[in-house]
Amino acid sequence: KIADAASVPVGGVFAFTNPSNDEPSFLLQPAAGTYLAYSGVCTHQGCTVGYDQASNEFSCPCHGARFDGTTGDVTRGPAKTPLAKLAVTSSNGSIYLV
């Protein structure tokens, strides 16, 4: 279990530590009942990204890479590889990594 569903409002984000590798990660709920999760590790040089809700983008403070908040795809380099998407499922009010 990574979060209670109530911890992630629609349009919001929940930061968590991935229990399988101890990496910073993010859980989003872009629409009611739809959950997406991404690694918070920039694919350029491994810095921890942050999430900007206003632009729906992840951004890396080290070199300025940006990633789409819905797909994880690179929207601005120097990163060339999308953020790693994490498979999640919801059950009985909880969110789990698959």
Buried (B, 14 or more C-beta within 10 A) or exposed (E): EBBEBEBBEEEEBBEBEBEEEEBBBBBBBBEEEEBBBBBBBBBBEEBBBBBEEEEBBBBBEEEEBBBBBEEBEBBEEBBEEBBBEBEBEBEEEBBEBE
